[in-house]
Structures are given as structure tokens and as C-alpha cells.
Amino acid sequence: MTLNATVIVQIFHFIIAYFIIDRLFLSKAVALIQKEKSEQETLMRAIQKERDAVARKQHEKNLAWQEFQRQFQHTAPSLLERPLYAQYEKKVPQCTKVTEHEINEYVARLQKLLMEKVIDDCT
């Protein structure tokens, strides 16, 4: 098989073009992609660190809340066993029914007393 000079020159030009493209364009593009990838990984680690911190604080709050509930159960007064107002509780005496006639008599007496009081105060 014979190699033509044109093929050799094309191979030579291809190799030169490859090295120029690799050194000038691809290396910078690959470096930029790697830099962005490392920044993204750094941000993802920071986000995960914050999530872990939030989860840890939430767990601490849950533990504190459970401890508070436990303490409240032990120190809360038991209102069902002994009502607070039991010592003040008195029996209400049963009242007899008052008729309308008695009400009218009371009203008349009160009116008479009020009239006497007003007249005495004015004089």
C-alpha cells in the first residue's frame, strides 16, 4: 500500500490541530467544568451539613419536649382526684315558691319604704 504525501500532510495537520484545540480550548473548558463541579460538591456538602444541623436541633427539641411532658405529668396537680373548690362548696337551701300575691306585697312595702326614705332625706 502506498501512502500519498497528501495523506501524510493531513495526518500531520490533524495532529497539530488536535494539540492546538486540546491546549487552547479543551483544557480550559475541562478546567472550568471541573471547577464548577468542585464548587457544586462544596455547596452540596454545605447543604448536607446544614440539614444535619437542623435535624440535630429538631431532635434536641423533641427530646426537650418529651422531657417537659414527663416532668409535667409528675408535677401537675391531679384535679380529678380532688376538686379545688370542694372546700367552698355549700349546699344551696331549697326555697319555697313565692306567689304573685306575695311579690306584689313585697313590691308595695318596698315602694312605701323608699318613699319614706326619700321624703326623710329631703327634709
C-alpha positions as CSV (number, residue, x, y, z in Angstrom):
1,M,0.0,0.0,0.0
2,T,1.4,3.3,-0.9
3,L,0.9,6.4,1.1
4,N,0.3,9.5,-0.7
5,A,2.0,12.7,0.5
6,T,-1.4,14.4,0.9
7,V,-2.5,11.7,3.4
8,I,0.7,12.3,5.5
9,V,0.2,16.0,5.4
10,Q,-3.4,15.6,6.5
11,I,-2.3,13.3,9.4
12,F,0.3,15.9,10.4
13,H,-2.2,18.7,10.2
14,F,-4.8,16.7,12.2
15,I,-2.2,16.0,14.9
16,I,-1.3,19.7,15.0
17,A,-5.0,20.8,15.1
18,Y,-5.7,18.3,17.8
19,F,-2.9,19.6,20.0
20,I,-3.9,23.2,19.4
21,I,-7.5,22.5,20.1
22,D,-6.6,20.5,23.2
23,R,-4.2,23.0,24.6
24,L,-6.2,26.2,23.8
25,F,-9.8,25.2,24.1
26,L,-10.4,21.8,25.7
27,S,-8.0,22.2,28.6
28,K,-9.7,25.5,29.6
29,A,-13.2,24.0,29.2
30,V,-12.3,20.9,31.1
31,A,-10.8,23.1,33.9
32,L,-13.9,25.2,34.0
33,I,-16.1,22.1,34.2
34,Q,-14.0,20.6,37.0
35,K,-14.1,23.9,38.9
36,E,-17.9,24.1,38.6
37,K,-18.1,20.5,39.7
38,S,-15.9,21.1,42.7
39,E,-18.0,24.2,43.7
40,Q,-21.2,22.2,43.3
41,E,-19.8,19.5,45.5
42,T,-18.7,22.1,48.1
43,L,-22.2,23.6,48.1
44,M,-23.8,20.1,48.4
45,R,-21.6,19.3,51.4
46,A,-22.5,22.7,53.0
47,I,-26.2,22.0,52.4
48,Q,-25.9,18.5,53.9
49,K,-24.1,19.9,56.9
50,E,-26.9,22.4,57.4
51,R,-29.5,19.7,57.0
52,D,-27.7,17.6,59.6
53,A,-27.6,20.6,62.0
54,V,-31.3,21.3,61.5
55,A,-32.1,17.6,62.1
56,R,-29.9,17.6,65.2
57,K,-31.6,20.7,66.6
58,Q,-35.1,19.2,65.8
59,H,-34.1,16.0,67.6
60,E,-32.9,18.1,70.6
61,K,-36.2,20.0,70.6
62,N,-38.1,16.7,70.5
63,L,-36.1,15.4,73.5
64,A,-36.6,18.6,75.4
65,W,-40.4,18.5,74.7
66,Q,-40.6,14.9,75.8
67,E,-38.7,15.7,79.0
68,F,-41.1,18.6,79.6
69,Q,-44.1,16.4,79.2
70,R,-42.6,13.8,81.5
71,Q,-42.0,16.5,84.2
72,F,-45.4,18.0,83.7
73,Q,-47.0,14.5,84.3
74,H,-45.1,14.1,87.5
75,T,-45.7,17.6,88.9
76,A,-49.1,18.5,87.5
77,P,-51.9,18.6,90.2
78,S,-54.4,15.9,89.8
79,L,-57.6,17.9,89.5
80,L,-59.8,14.9,89.0
81,E,-59.0,13.3,92.4
82,R,-59.7,16.4,94.5
83,P,-61.5,19.5,93.1
84,L,-60.1,22.8,94.3
85,Y,-63.5,24.3,95.1
86,A,-64.6,21.4,97.2
87,Q,-63.9,23.2,100.5
88,Y,-66.0,26.1,99.4
89,E,-68.9,24.0,98.2
90,K,-72.1,24.6,100.2
91,K,-75.5,23.2,99.8
92,V,-78.0,25.6,98.4
93,P,-81.1,25.7,100.6
94,Q,-84.3,24.9,98.9
95,C,-86.5,27.9,98.6
96,T,-90.3,27.8,98.8
97,K,-92.3,29.1,95.9
98,V,-93.4,32.7,96.2
99,T,-96.8,33.5,94.9
100,E,-97.7,36.5,92.8
101,H,-99.7,38.0,95.7
102,E,-96.6,37.9,98.0
103,I,-94.5,39.5,95.3
104,N,-97.0,42.3,95.0
105,E,-97.0,42.8,98.8
106,Y,-93.2,43.0,98.8
107,V,-93.2,45.5,96.0
108,A,-95.7,47.7,97.8
109,R,-93.7,47.5,101.0
110,L,-90.5,48.5,99.2
111,Q,-92.2,51.4,97.5
112,K,-93.5,52.6,100.8
113,L,-90.1,52.4,102.4
114,L,-88.4,54.1,99.5
115,M,-90.9,56.9,99.5
116,E,-90.4,57.4,103.3
117,K,-86.6,57.4,102.9
118,V,-86.7,59.9,100.1
119,I,-89.0,62.2,101.9
120,D,-87.0,62.0,105.1
121,D,-83.7,62.7,103.2
122,C,-85.2,65.8,101.5
123,T,-86.5,67.3,104.8
